[in-house]
């Protein structure tokens, strides 16, 4: 059964393709840019070049963008897990089929 699992994990990776991995890498890069931007905002605020109100607004906007990017990454990673879980459930059901068919043949 482990060889079957390995096979369908490879198949899912092929279906998702490099696009999913590239998208995750792109989002992670954007997160690092957002973190640098937040550090720049903090420096400007500490240097009194931004008011508290402006800093708070920009910080809220930054946090919203960051949260959205993390959520998107999580969703992309979760999609493959859902497929694998569904396939494992199907394999578990199918593995019991020979026993059920044997019982049906005995009843006839």
TAZITA-V636107 format. One record per helix or strand of 2 or more residues. SS is the DSSP state (alpha for helix, beta for strand). FROM is the first residue (numbers start at 1). TO is the last residue. If there is no record, write none. Layout:
ss=SS from=FROM to=TO
ss=SS from=FROM to=TO
//
This chain:
ss=alpha from=2 to=46
ss=alpha from=52 to=95
ss=alpha from=97 to=107
//
